[in-house]
Structures are given as structure tokens and as C-alpha cells.
Amino acid sequence: MKFHQRMHRQIRQLGLGKQLERASDRSSPHFTRTQRLLLGVTLTLAITLLISRGAYNAFVERGVELEQQGNLSGAIAIYQDALRLNPTDAFTSFNLGAALEKQGQLAEAIVAYHRAIQLDARYTFAYNSIGFVLEKQGKLDDAIAAYQQAVAFNPGYAFTYTCMGDLFSKQQKFAAAAVAYRQAIQADPKHVLAYNHLGSALKQQGKLAEAIAAHRQVIRLDPDYTAAYRDLGSLLAMQGKLDDAIANYRKALQLNPKSAETHYGLGVVLDRQGQRQAAAAAYQQAIALNPANRSYQKALNEVQTPIR
């Protein structure tokens, strides 16, 4: 849009169009000095506001650039100055919240996010950010409440349901977690993470068949999802299906050979099958990858102890 077009739009937004038309009608016998003055004032006001808005936007964009460069203090200073000039700018208030969160000023970040929501209802997605911050603060119930507000405004936030489910899992509320994961799947039937975490929540409830079905769905959606093979191996071992369990552990290690947890899980199942030498080798791999885990060393010591 050309400058003169932007200026005319600014004049219309000011509601000064008719006054400008009257003042600019030079053919009128009533074109007085006062009218000419009004014409000048109107144009000056329109141009000033137009230029100021452009300068303001450029100022805010500089803050975004600094944030992207990792200069959080500089970005925060610009956002705060911008909001002093334009306190109703929801975009900048949200950006301020994000920068404050990155800098670890969590309480201040929550205030900025809430302000963005109050200024513009379209920023209700900021409840997700509030939930993340509250989770960092260890306020799990408050974080869950924030996530619930986010999905109340937009039930399509699949990842938000998953975050909610993870917090319920941390609280050992696995039935509530499973509900949240299923809501995530309803919002996005291809949400692999939700299926995988659903399987873990179902396992904790002793619902092994349902948990296995969830992990198999993960693999159907993403054949390279390593954790699903490992978790499936654990579940199959719990059902006594040791050969199938070993096959899934080996597939997980094929995808990620540096998982100490998977080497250990494989060792446990091999030990149960009586393959003590193979189990010892798996435990040794786990120890090499994570020497600090005493459980791995204990398992190796036990499998290397002669059977009496």
C-alpha cells in the first residue's frame, strides 16, 4: 500500500474524512482561513500518527530481533518501553511474557501473559504458556487449571491435553491422565506422543492389553518411535511373552543403541529366559552408557554369580 493510501485510511480511522472534504473544497465561497487551518491540522495529525505507528512497529520488531539473538535483557527493555507507549498491545505483552520466561522471571512472565489475554481474547493460547511456567514453578494443580482454561477456549489443543495428562501422571492420578491423553487423541488422532503416554498410564493401572494396543498404535503411526518398542517389550514381558519382548527390545536398540534403559530391560528378559551370558552382556552395555546407575551393576553381579 502506497503512503498516500495509508494516509487516507488513517484519516478515515480518525473519523476526519468529512471535515477534510469540507476544508479542502477550495471552490466553496466559504473556504476560510479557519478551514485551511483545519485542513493543515488534520493532515498533520494523520501523518504523525501514521509515522508514529510505523516507528512503533519497527521498535517492537527490534525487540523481537534481540530476543531471537538471545539478548533477552535488551528485548525485555524494548517490550516494556513499547507497552508504556501503547499499553493495549497484546502482541508485545505476550512477547514480553515469553522473554521473561526464558530469562527465568517466571512470576513476571505470568503477569505479562495474563495481560495479553485481557487485552485480546485471541491470545487465550497464552494459557498454555502460563501452564508451562506454573509447571516450572512446581505448581502442578495451578498448571493443570491453566491448561484446562486453554482447552476450554480451544478444544483442538491436542498437545495441551497431553501436558495435562503428564501432570496427572506426576501426581499418580493415572485414570485422570488416561482421560486427558484420550482427549488429546480425539483432538488429533495422529498425536503419537499422546498414544505413547496413554500406554504408560494404562500400564500403571494394570490394563496391559489396552496399554499394548496404545503402543502398537504408536508404531503404526511412527515405525521409528524408539520408546514405543521399549515400552512394548516391557509390557509383553509382564505377560510372559518373552520372545516377543526380546524382539521389541532389540528393535528399540536397533533404532537407538545408546539407550542404557533399553539394554537393561533386554538383560532382564534374557535373564528370565536363562540366557545369563547374553543378559550379562546387555547389563555391561547399560553400565557403559550409564555407570552411575547402581541397579545395572547389581543386576550384572547377580547374573554373574554362579547358580548353586
C-alpha positions as CSV (number, residue, x, y, z in Angstrom):
1,M,0.0,0.0,0.0
2,K,1.4,3.4,-1.0
3,F,1.9,6.2,1.5
4,H,-1.0,8.3,0.4
5,Q,-3.3,5.3,0.5
6,R,-2.2,4.6,4.1
7,M,-2.7,8.2,5.0
8,H,-6.3,8.3,3.7
9,R,-7.0,5.1,5.6
10,Q,-5.6,6.7,8.8
11,I,-7.8,9.8,8.2
12,R,-10.9,7.6,7.8
13,Q,-10.0,5.7,11.0
14,L,-9.8,9.1,12.8
15,G,-13.3,9.9,11.6
16,L,-12.0,13.1,9.9
17,G,-12.9,12.3,6.3
18,K,-15.9,14.7,6.1
19,Q,-14.1,17.5,7.8
20,L,-11.2,17.2,5.4
21,E,-13.5,17.2,2.4
22,R,-15.2,20.4,3.6
23,A,-11.9,22.0,4.4
24,S,-10.4,21.1,1.0
25,D,-13.3,22.4,-1.0
26,R,-11.4,25.4,-2.4
27,S,-14.3,26.2,-4.8
28,S,-16.5,26.9,-1.9
29,P,-17.1,30.6,-1.2
30,H,-16.8,29.8,2.4
31,F,-13.3,28.4,2.2
32,T,-12.0,30.5,5.1
33,R,-8.7,30.8,6.9
34,T,-10.1,28.6,9.7
35,Q,-11.0,25.9,7.2
36,R,-7.5,26.0,5.8
37,L,-6.1,25.7,9.3
38,L,-8.3,22.7,9.9
39,L,-7.0,21.1,6.7
40,G,-3.4,21.6,7.9
41,V,-4.1,20.2,11.4
42,T,-6.0,17.2,10.0
43,L,-3.2,16.3,7.6
44,T,-0.5,16.8,10.2
45,L,-2.3,14.6,12.7
46,A,-2.9,11.8,10.2
47,I,0.8,11.9,9.0
48,T,2.1,12.0,12.6
49,L,0.0,9.0,13.7
50,L,0.9,7.1,10.6
51,I,4.6,7.7,11.0
52,S,4.4,7.0,14.8
53,R,2.7,3.7,14.2
54,G,5.4,2.7,11.7
55,A,8.1,3.7,14.2
56,Y,6.4,1.9,17.0
57,N,6.1,-1.3,14.9
58,A,9.8,-1.1,14.0
59,F,10.7,-0.6,17.7
60,V,8.8,-3.7,18.6
61,E,10.3,-5.7,15.8
62,R,13.8,-4.7,17.1
63,G,12.8,-6.3,20.4
64,V,11.8,-9.5,18.6
65,E,15.2,-9.5,16.8
66,L,17.1,-9.1,20.1
67,E,15.1,-11.9,21.6
68,Q,15.9,-14.2,18.7
69,Q,19.6,-13.3,19.1
70,G,19.5,-14.3,22.8
71,N,19.7,-10.7,24.1
72,L,16.8,-11.2,26.5
73,S,17.6,-8.1,28.7
74,G,17.6,-5.9,25.6
75,A,14.4,-7.4,24.3
76,I,12.6,-7.1,27.6
77,A,13.6,-3.4,27.9
78,I,12.2,-2.6,24.5
79,Y,9.0,-4.5,25.1
80,Q,8.5,-2.7,28.4
81,D,9.1,0.7,26.8
82,A,6.8,-0.2,23.9
83,L,4.0,-1.1,26.4
84,R,4.5,2.2,28.1
85,L,3.8,3.9,24.8
86,N,1.0,1.5,23.8
87,P,-0.4,-0.3,26.9
88,T,-3.1,-2.1,24.8
89,D,-0.7,-4.0,22.6
90,A,-1.4,-7.7,23.3
91,F,1.2,-8.9,20.9
92,T,4.0,-7.1,22.7
93,S,2.7,-8.2,26.1
94,F,2.8,-11.8,25.0
95,N,6.3,-11.4,23.7
96,L,7.3,-9.8,27.0
97,G,6.0,-12.8,28.8
98,A,8.0,-15.2,26.6
99,A,11.2,-13.2,27.1
100,L,10.7,-13.0,30.8
101,E,10.0,-16.8,30.9
102,K,13.2,-17.5,29.0
103,Q,15.1,-15.3,31.5
104,G,13.7,-17.2,34.5
105,Q,11.5,-14.3,35.7
106,L,8.5,-16.6,36.0
107,A,6.2,-14.6,38.2
108,E,6.6,-11.6,35.9
109,A,6.1,-13.8,32.8
110,I,2.7,-15.0,34.1
111,V,1.6,-11.4,34.7
112,A,2.5,-10.4,31.1
113,Y,0.7,-13.5,29.7
114,H,-2.4,-12.7,31.7
115,R,-2.3,-9.1,30.4
116,A,-2.1,-10.3,26.8
117,I,-5.3,-12.4,27.4
118,Q,-7.1,-9.5,29.0
119,L,-6.2,-7.2,26.1
120,D,-7.2,-9.6,23.3
121,A,-9.3,-12.7,23.6
122,R,-7.5,-14.2,20.6
123,Y,-4.5,-14.6,23.0
124,T,-6.2,-17.3,25.1
125,F,-3.5,-19.7,23.8
126,A,-1.3,-17.8,26.3
127,Y,-2.9,-20.1,28.9
128,N,-0.6,-22.8,27.5
129,S,2.4,-20.6,28.3
130,I,1.0,-19.9,31.8
131,G,0.7,-23.6,32.3
132,F,4.3,-24.2,31.3
133,V,5.5,-21.5,33.7
134,L,3.5,-22.8,36.6
135,E,4.8,-26.3,35.9
136,K,8.3,-25.0,36.1
137,Q,7.4,-23.5,39.5
138,G,6.2,-26.8,40.7
139,K,2.6,-25.6,41.0
140,L,1.0,-28.6,39.3
141,D,-2.6,-28.0,40.2
142,D,-2.4,-24.4,39.0
143,A,-0.7,-25.5,35.8
144,I,-3.5,-28.1,35.2
145,A,-6.1,-25.3,35.8
146,A,-4.3,-23.1,33.2
147,Y,-4.3,-25.9,30.7
148,Q,-8.0,-26.5,31.3
149,Q,-8.6,-22.9,30.5
150,A,-6.6,-23.2,27.3
151,V,-8.7,-26.1,26.0
152,A,-11.9,-24.5,27.2
153,F,-11.3,-21.8,24.7
154,N,-9.9,-24.1,22.0
155,P,-10.6,-27.9,22.4
156,G,-8.3,-28.5,19.5
157,Y,-5.1,-28.0,21.6
158,A,-4.0,-31.7,21.5
159,F,-0.6,-31.0,23.0
160,T,-2.2,-29.1,25.9
161,Y,-4.2,-32.2,26.8
162,T,-1.0,-34.2,26.7
163,C,0.7,-31.8,29.0
164,M,-2.3,-32.0,31.3
165,G,-2.1,-35.8,31.3
166,D,1.7,-35.7,32.1
167,L,1.0,-33.6,35.2
168,F,-1.8,-36.0,36.3
169,S,0.8,-38.8,35.8
170,K,3.3,-37.0,38.0
171,Q,0.6,-36.8,40.7
172,Q,0.0,-40.6,40.3
173,K,-3.5,-39.8,39.0
174,F,-3.3,-42.3,36.2
175,A,-7.0,-42.6,35.5
176,A,-7.3,-38.8,35.0
177,A,-4.1,-38.9,32.9
178,A,-5.6,-41.5,30.6
179,V,-8.7,-39.3,30.1
180,A,-6.5,-36.4,29.2
181,Y,-4.4,-38.4,26.7
182,R,-7.6,-39.7,25.1
183,Q,-8.9,-36.2,24.7
184,A,-5.6,-35.3,23.0
185,I,-6.1,-38.2,20.6
186,Q,-9.6,-37.1,19.9
187,A,-8.3,-33.6,19.1
188,D,-5.5,-35.1,16.9
189,P,-5.9,-38.8,16.0
190,K,-2.2,-38.9,14.8
191,H,-0.8,-37.4,18.0
192,V,1.9,-40.1,18.6
193,L,3.1,-38.7,22.0
194,A,-0.4,-38.9,23.4
195,Y,-0.7,-42.6,22.4
196,N,2.6,-43.4,23.9
197,H,1.9,-41.7,27.2
198,L,-1.6,-43.2,27.3
199,G,0.1,-46.7,27.1
200,S,2.2,-45.8,30.1
201,A,-0.8,-44.6,32.1
202,L,-2.7,-47.7,31.3
203,K,0.2,-49.8,32.3
204,Q,0.2,-48.1,35.7
205,Q,-3.5,-49.1,36.1
206,G,-2.7,-52.7,35.2
207,K,-4.5,-52.5,31.9
208,L,-1.9,-54.3,30.0
209,A,-3.9,-55.3,26.9
210,E,-5.1,-51.7,26.4
211,A,-1.5,-50.4,27.0
212,I,-0.1,-52.8,24.4
213,A,-2.8,-51.6,21.9
214,A,-1.8,-48.0,22.5
215,H,1.9,-48.7,21.9
216,R,1.2,-50.7,18.8
217,Q,-0.8,-47.7,17.5
218,V,2.3,-45.5,18.1
219,I,4.4,-47.9,16.0
220,R,1.7,-47.8,13.2
221,L,1.8,-44.1,13.2
222,D,5.6,-43.8,13.5
223,P,7.6,-47.0,12.9
224,D,10.8,-45.3,14.2
225,Y,9.4,-44.3,17.6
226,T,12.0,-46.0,19.8
227,A,10.3,-45.6,23.1
228,A,7.2,-47.5,21.9
229,Y,9.3,-50.6,21.2
230,R,11.0,-50.5,24.6
231,D,7.7,-50.0,26.4
232,L,6.0,-52.7,24.4
233,G,8.9,-55.0,25.3
234,S,8.3,-54.3,29.0
235,L,4.5,-55.0,28.7
236,L,5.0,-58.2,26.7
237,A,7.5,-59.4,29.3
238,M,4.9,-58.7,32.0
239,Q,2.5,-61.0,30.1
240,G,5.2,-63.7,29.9
241,K,5.7,-63.3,26.2
242,L,9.5,-63.2,26.4
243,D,10.4,-63.9,22.8
244,D,8.2,-61.1,21.6
245,A,9.5,-58.8,24.4
246,I,13.1,-59.5,23.3
247,A,12.3,-58.8,19.7
248,N,10.9,-55.4,20.6
249,Y,13.8,-54.5,22.8
250,R,16.2,-55.4,20.0
251,K,14.2,-53.3,17.6
252,A,14.4,-50.4,20.0
253,L,18.2,-50.8,20.3
254,Q,18.5,-51.0,16.5
255,L,16.9,-47.5,16.4
256,N,18.8,-46.2,19.4
257,P,21.8,-48.3,20.5
258,K,22.8,-45.7,23.2
259,S,19.8,-46.3,25.5
260,A,21.1,-47.7,28.7
261,E,17.5,-48.3,29.9
262,T,16.7,-50.5,26.9
263,H,19.9,-52.5,27.3
264,Y,19.0,-53.1,30.9
265,G,15.4,-54.1,30.0
266,L,16.7,-56.6,27.4
267,G,19.1,-58.0,30.0
268,V,16.2,-58.6,32.5
269,V,14.2,-60.6,29.9
270,L,17.2,-62.6,28.7
271,D,18.0,-63.4,32.4
272,R,14.4,-64.7,32.8
273,Q,14.9,-66.9,29.8
274,G,18.0,-68.4,31.3
275,Q,20.4,-66.7,28.8
276,R,22.7,-65.5,31.6
277,Q,25.7,-64.8,29.4
278,A,23.6,-62.7,26.9
279,A,22.0,-61.0,29.9
280,A,25.4,-60.1,31.3
281,A,26.5,-58.6,28.0
282,A,23.3,-56.4,27.9
283,Y,23.9,-55.3,31.5
284,Q,27.5,-54.4,30.7
285,Q,26.3,-52.3,27.8
286,A,23.9,-50.5,30.1
287,I,26.7,-49.8,32.6
288,A,29.0,-48.5,29.9
289,L,26.3,-46.0,28.9
290,N,25.3,-45.1,32.5
291,P,27.9,-46.0,35.1
292,A,26.1,-44.1,37.8
293,N,23.1,-46.4,37.9
294,R,23.7,-48.9,40.7
295,S,20.8,-51.1,39.6
296,Y,22.7,-52.0,36.5
297,Q,25.8,-53.1,38.4
298,K,23.7,-55.0,40.9
299,A,21.9,-56.9,38.1
300,L,25.3,-57.8,36.5
301,N,26.7,-59.0,39.8
302,E,23.7,-61.2,40.3
303,V,23.7,-62.7,36.8
304,Q,27.5,-63.5,37.1
305,T,27.1,-65.2,40.5
306,P,27.2,-69.0,39.9
307,I,23.9,-70.8,40.5
308,R,24.0,-73.2,43.4
